[in-house]
């Protein structure tokens, strides 16, 4: 569930980065983490749980 949710947020944020994903917003941080590391902290934190 978490990867699907993060995918949707990042996809939306990437469309209109300045409007949809300002720095330090949840969308902005997920987008930044995904671009830098390929995986977000939220995804790492929930790996191996029922939410993954």
Steps between C-alpha positions, in 0.01 A plus 500: 500500500774750591693461171179556301413808703853642469499428124177697457622794710836516322337474156266788580775708658729456200237643263499848653787495744489860623121508539435144617816423692660794677814425700432351844146394408430126515475482121817706456701287739377170353590626152845613616572172679382292205721697259806487727485143628238324290309411816347716771545484875133413531546202269809385693324540833202291395689226312415162642181622670141436395500852350774416249 
